[in-house]
Amino acid sequence: MNKILYSIVIKEFKHIFRDSQTLVIVLLMPLVMLFLFGYAITLEMRNIDIAVIDYSKTPQSRRFIENILATDFFKVKHTDISLNRVEQLFFERKAICAAVIPGDFAKNLYKNKRANIQLIIDASDPNAANYIKNYFNQISMMYNSEINLQFGRLFSVEPRIFYNPDLKSDYFFVPGLIAVIVLLISALLTSIAIVREKETGSIEQILVSPVKPVQIIIGKVIPYTVLAFAISVSILLFGYFWFNVPLEGSILLLLGSLILYIVTGLSLGLIVSTVTDSQQVAMMATLLLTILPTIMLSGFIFPVKSMPTVFQYVSLIIPATHFLEIIRGIMLKGNTFFDLKIQLGYLAAISILLIALSVKKFSTKLE
């Protein structure tokens, strides 16, 4: 490392450690975000309020209600109410669904070997309504198999679930949150780097010195790469030990991919920093360029393959799209370098392009 580049790196490190308040916020904010979002964002549903109207009042109907109570999915809040009260419960948000057991329930079970139960669902949230319907169908099938043991089934399905046998949403969302938070923090760190020089006037001293744009850019990237890497490792450790997300693959491959992803985020922040003139605008632009595309178009929540073709192509230029496949592949599936070489190639190409644009955009003359 030549002396000019070395002096820029040292200067940036001094800027980082002198701003102790910002440093504390940057170090703590990712952990707080991971903790809050890790618990708030989930695909699992529990304690769904259900009303049960039992017109049969027989041992058979009570056995069915016991099956409902035995799960942690439903929570029976109302019983012995009239059917006319159901819609009012939905209005008052005291129940999301209602099961109506007819008076001839037991009779039909023994006479026809089948009986109908009406399930009324508040479908203002269609995703929740679909989960409720599917789970209630599972309870019904289990109950039916209990009382009709003499009738053998033509076939049975015995699923084998790989990578996440307990179907924990934490295994899916926590690696995704790591990708979102690392990109956000990395871009924020550098988005104000050059803007701060402009606002304080120190950019003038840099521009009159024999420093090339590429040296300034690289000199600012190196310190923030070290800081962002330390933050990212702490997030990974928090996700591994607190949320018990497994790590099936190579830790070295994961850390190497993380460094590449951090450089991509820092490069994005530098692009913003070179084209804005105030720290406030730089931070707002960074939030807009990282949070919204990462959450909506990267596959963090919604599968990319389910999106319209245009958005599938747009997702290719979003760094988190490729890192999500990398981190989930390494942590959950144990993917190797050769399994992820395409995604790593995309990240490397995006990083090189962003750094080149940063160097080109950086003006060596005062406006």
matplotlib code that plots the C-alpha trace (Angstrom):
import matplotlib.pyplot as plt

x = [0.0, 1.5, 1.9, -1.0, -3.5, -2.2, -2.7, -6.3, -7.1, -5.7, -7.6, -10.9, -10.2, -9.7, -13.0, -14.8, -13.5, -13.7, -17.5, -18.3, -22.0, -22.5, -20.2, -22.3, -25.5, -24.0, -22.8, -26.0, -28.6, -28.0, -28.4, -31.6, -33.0, -32.2, -33.8, -37.0, -37.5, -36.5, -39.5, -41.9, -41.5, -42.7, -44.8, -46.0, -49.4, -50.5, -53.3, -55.9, -59.1, -61.9, -65.5, -67.0, -70.8, -71.7, -75.3, -74.6, -73.3, -72.3, -69.1, -68.2, -68.5, -66.7, -63.8, -63.5, -63.4, -60.6, -58.6, -58.9, -57.8, -54.8, -53.1, -51.4, -52.8, -56.3, -57.5, -61.2, -62.5, -66.3, -68.6, -72.4, -73.2, -75.8, -74.8, -76.1, -73.3, -70.5, -70.4, -70.5, -67.5, -65.7, -66.6, -65.3, -62.1, -62.9, -62.6, -61.2, -63.1, -65.9, -66.6, -70.3, -70.9, -74.4, -76.9, -76.8, -73.0, -72.8, -75.7, -74.1, -70.8, -72.2, -74.8, -72.9, -69.3, -69.0, -70.3, -70.0, -68.7, -69.1, -66.0, -66.7, -63.6, -62.9, -61.0, -60.0, -56.5, -56.5, -53.2, -54.3, -57.6, -55.8, -53.7, -56.8, -58.6, -55.6, -54.9, -58.6, -58.6, -55.6, -57.5, -60.5, -58.5, -56.8, -60.2, -61.6, -58.8, -59.3, -63.0, -62.7, -59.9, -61.7, -61.5, -58.0, -56.7, -55.7, -52.4, -50.6, -48.2, -45.0, -43.2, -39.4, -38.5, -34.9, -32.9, -35.7, -37.5, -39.4, -40.5, -39.2, -39.6, -36.6, -34.4, -35.8, -36.1, -33.0, -30.5, -32.6, -32.6, -28.8, -28.6, -31.0, -29.2, -25.7, -26.5, -28.2, -25.4, -22.7, -24.3, -25.1, -21.5, -20.1, -23.1, -22.0, -18.3, -17.6, -20.6, -19.2, -16.0, -18.0, -20.0, -17.0, -14.9, -12.1, -12.7, -10.8, -7.6, -7.9, -8.5, -5.4, -3.2, -1.6, -4.4, -6.1, -9.9, -9.3, -7.0, -9.7, -12.4, -10.3, -9.0, -12.5, -13.7, -11.0, -11.8, -15.5, -15.0, -13.3, -16.0, -18.9, -17.2, -17.0, -20.7, -21.7, -19.9, -21.7, -25.0, -24.1, -23.2, -26.4, -28.5, -26.6, -26.7, -29.9, -32.2, -30.4, -30.1, -27.8, -24.6, -24.2, -21.6, -18.1, -17.6, -14.7, -16.9, -19.6, -17.1, -15.5, -18.9, -19.8, -16.8, -17.7, -21.3, -20.0, -17.8, -20.9, -22.9, -20.1, -19.7, -23.4, -23.1, -20.1, -22.2, -24.8, -22.1, -20.5, -23.8, -25.3, -24.4, -25.8, -25.7, -29.5, -30.1, -27.5, -29.1, -32.6, -31.3, -29.5, -32.6, -34.6, -32.1, -31.6, -34.6, -37.4, -35.8, -34.2, -37.4, -39.8, -37.7, -34.8, -36.7, -36.5, -40.2, -41.7, -40.2, -38.5, -39.9, -43.4, -42.9, -43.6, -40.8, -39.8, -39.3, -37.3, -34.8, -34.8, -34.0, -30.7, -29.2, -30.1, -27.1, -29.3, -31.0, -27.7, -26.5, -29.8, -29.2, -25.6, -26.2, -29.3, -27.4, -24.4, -26.2, -29.1, -28.0, -24.2, -23.6, -20.0, -18.2, -19.1, -22.7, -22.8, -20.3, -22.9, -24.3, -20.7, -19.9, -23.0, -21.9, -18.3, -19.5, -21.9, -19.1, -16.6, -19.2, -20.2, -16.6, -15.8, -18.9, -17.8, -14.4, -15.8, -18.4, -16.0, -15.0, -11.4, -12.5, -14.6, -17.9]
y = [0.0, 3.3, 6.2, 8.3, 5.5, 4.5, 8.1, 8.2, 4.9, 6.1, 9.4, 7.5, 5.2, 8.3, 9.8, 6.6, 6.3, 10.0, 9.9, 7.7, 8.3, 7.3, 4.3, 3.1, 3.5, 1.7, -1.2, -1.6, -0.9, -4.1, -6.3, -4.5, -4.7, -8.5, -9.1, -7.1, -8.3, -11.8, -12.1, -9.8, -11.3, -14.9, -17.2, -19.3, -18.7, -19.5, -18.9, -18.1, -17.1, -19.5, -19.8, -23.2, -23.7, -27.3, -28.2, -31.9, -31.9, -35.6, -37.4, -37.4, -33.6, -33.0, -35.3, -33.1, -30.0, -31.6, -32.1, -28.4, -27.5, -29.9, -27.7, -24.4, -23.1, -22.5, -20.9, -21.5, -18.2, -18.5, -21.5, -21.9, -18.9, -18.5, -18.6, -15.0, -13.8, -15.0, -11.9, -9.6, -11.4, -10.8, -7.1, -6.8, -8.8, -11.3, -14.2, -14.9, -18.1, -20.2, -23.9, -25.0, -28.7, -29.7, -31.4, -34.7, -34.8, -38.1, -39.7, -39.1, -40.4, -43.8, -44.0, -42.5, -42.7, -39.0, -35.7, -32.1, -29.3, -25.7, -23.5, -19.7, -17.6, -13.9, -13.6, -9.9, -11.4, -13.9, -15.5, -16.1, -17.5, -20.0, -21.1, -21.5, -23.6, -25.9, -26.4, -27.1, -29.7, -31.4, -31.6, -33.0, -35.7, -36.7, -37.0, -38.9, -41.4, -41.9, -42.9, -44.9, -47.2, -50.1, -48.3, -48.6, -45.7, -46.5, -44.7, -42.5, -39.6, -39.8, -36.5, -36.2, -32.5, -31.5, -28.6, -27.3, -30.4, -28.4, -25.8, -23.0, -19.6, -18.4, -20.5, -18.7, -15.1, -14.7, -15.2, -12.9, -10.3, -10.6, -9.8, -6.8, -5.4, -5.8, -4.1, -1.2, -0.7, -1.0, 1.5, 3.9, 3.9, 5.1, 7.1, 10.0, 9.5, 12.0, 14.1, 14.8, 16.0, 18.4, 19.8, 20.3, 21.8, 19.2, 18.1, 21.1, 20.0, 16.6, 17.9, 20.2, 17.3, 14.8, 12.2, 10.3, 9.6, 5.8, 6.3, 8.3, 5.7, 2.7, 4.5, 5.1, 1.6, -0.3, 1.1, 0.8, -2.8, -3.7, -2.0, -3.5, -7.0, -6.8, -5.7, -8.5, -11.2, -10.1, -10.3, -13.8, -14.9, -13.5, -15.3, -18.6, -18.6, -16.7, -17.9, -21.3, -21.0, -23.9, -23.5, -26.5, -25.2, -23.7, -20.8, -19.6, -19.5, -17.7, -15.1, -14.6, -14.2, -11.7, -9.6, -9.5, -8.5, -5.8, -4.3, -4.3, -2.4, 0.0, 0.7, 1.4, 3.9, 5.6, 6.1, 7.9, 9.8, 11.1, 12.4, 14.1, 17.2, 16.7, 13.9, 13.9, 13.5, 10.8, 8.8, 9.1, 8.0, 5.0, 3.9, 4.1, 2.1, -0.6, -1.3, -1.2, -3.2, -5.7, -6.5, -6.5, -7.8, -9.9, -13.0, -12.0, -12.6, -13.3, -15.9, -14.2, -16.9, -15.9, -12.3, -11.0, -11.5, -7.8, -7.8, -11.1, -9.3, -6.3, -8.5, -9.5, -6.1, -6.1, -7.4, -9.0, -11.3, -13.2, -13.0, -14.4, -17.5, -17.6, -17.3, -19.6, -22.1, -22.2, -22.0, -24.4, -26.6, -26.7, -25.4, -25.2, -22.6, -24.5, -24.6, -20.8, -19.6, -17.9, -15.9, -15.0, -14.0, -11.6, -10.0, -9.5, -8.0, -5.6, -4.6, -3.8, -1.9, 0.2, 1.0, 2.0, 4.3, 5.8, 6.6, 8.1, 10.2, 11.6, 15.0, 16.2, 19.8, 22.0, 23.1]
z = [0.0, -1.0, 1.4, 0.0, 0.1, 3.6, 4.9, 3.5, 5.2, 8.6, 8.3, 7.7, 10.7, 12.9, 11.6, 12.5, 16.1, 16.9, 16.1, 19.1, 19.1, 15.5, 16.1, 19.0, 17.0, 14.0, 16.2, 18.1, 15.4, 13.4, 16.5, 17.6, 14.0, 13.8, 17.3, 16.5, 12.9, 13.8, 16.1, 14.2, 10.7, 10.7, 8.5, 11.4, 12.8, 16.3, 18.7, 16.0, 17.8, 16.7, 17.8, 18.0, 17.7, 18.7, 17.9, 18.3, 21.9, 21.6, 22.6, 19.0, 18.6, 21.9, 20.7, 17.6, 19.7, 21.8, 18.7, 18.0, 21.5, 21.3, 18.8, 19.4, 16.1, 17.2, 20.5, 21.2, 22.5, 22.2, 22.5, 22.9, 20.8, 18.1, 14.4, 14.0, 16.4, 14.2, 11.9, 14.9, 16.4, 13.1, 13.2, 16.8, 15.9, 18.7, 16.3, 12.9, 12.1, 13.4, 13.2, 13.2, 14.1, 12.9, 15.2, 13.1, 13.3, 15.3, 13.4, 10.0, 11.2, 12.0, 9.3, 6.3, 7.7, 6.9, 8.3, 7.3, 9.5, 8.4, 8.7, 8.5, 7.9, 8.0, 4.7, 5.0, 5.2, 2.4, 3.4, 6.9, 5.6, 3.4, 6.4, 8.5, 5.9, 5.3, 9.0, 9.8, 7.0, 8.6, 11.9, 10.1, 8.3, 11.5, 13.3, 10.4, 10.5, 14.2, 14.0, 10.7, 11.4, 9.8, 6.4, 5.0, 2.9, -0.7, -0.2, 2.3, 1.9, 4.0, 3.5, 3.9, 4.5, 3.8, 5.3, 7.6, 9.0, 11.7, 9.1, 11.3, 9.6, 11.6, 9.3, 6.3, 7.6, 9.8, 6.9, 4.8, 7.6, 7.8, 4.0, 4.4, 7.4, 6.1, 2.8, 4.6, 7.1, 4.5, 2.2, 5.0, 6.2, 3.0, 1.7, 4.0, 3.6, 0.7, 1.5, 5.0, 3.3, 1.1, 4.0, 6.3, 3.5, 4.0, 0.4, -0.7, 1.1, -0.5, -4.0, -3.9, -2.8, -5.3, -4.7, -7.5, -7.4, -7.2, -4.2, -2.4, -3.2, -2.2, 0.9, 2.1, 1.3, 3.2, 6.8, 6.3, 5.0, 8.3, 10.4, 8.4, 8.5, 12.3, 12.5, 10.1, 12.0, 15.2, 13.4, 12.2, 15.6, 17.1, 14.5, 15.1, 18.9, 19.6, 16.8, 16.5, 12.7, 11.6, 9.7, 7.5, 5.0, 5.1, 7.5, 5.4, 2.3, 4.2, 5.5, 2.1, 0.5, 3.2, 2.5, -1.2, -0.3, 2.0, -0.7, -2.9, -0.3, 0.4, -3.4, -3.6, -0.8, -2.5, -5.6, -3.6, -1.8, -5.0, -6.5, -3.4, -1.5, 2.0, 4.5, 4.9, 1.2, 1.0, 3.9, 2.4, -1.0, 0.6, 2.4, -0.8, -2.8, -0.2, 1.9, -0.7, -3.5, -1.1, 0.7, -2.3, -5.2, -3.9, -2.7, 0.9, 1.4, -2.1, -4.4, -7.4, -9.8, -8.8, -10.0, -13.5, -15.9, -16.0, -12.2, -12.4, -14.6, -12.4, -9.4, -11.1, -10.5, -6.7, -4.7, -2.0, -4.6, -5.1, -1.5, -0.2, -2.3, -1.1, 2.7, 2.7, 0.6, 2.9, 6.2, 5.4, 2.6, 2.9, -0.6, -1.8, -3.9, -7.2, -6.2, -5.8, -8.4, -10.5, -7.6, -6.5, -10.0, -10.1, -6.8, -8.1, -11.3, -9.5, -7.1, -9.9, -11.8, -8.8, -7.8, -11.4, -11.5, -8.1, -9.5, -12.6, -10.8, -8.3, -9.5, -9.0, -9.5, -7.2, -8.6]

ax = plt.figure().add_subplot(projection="3d")
ax.plot(x, y, z, "-o")
ax.set_aspect("equal")
plt.show()
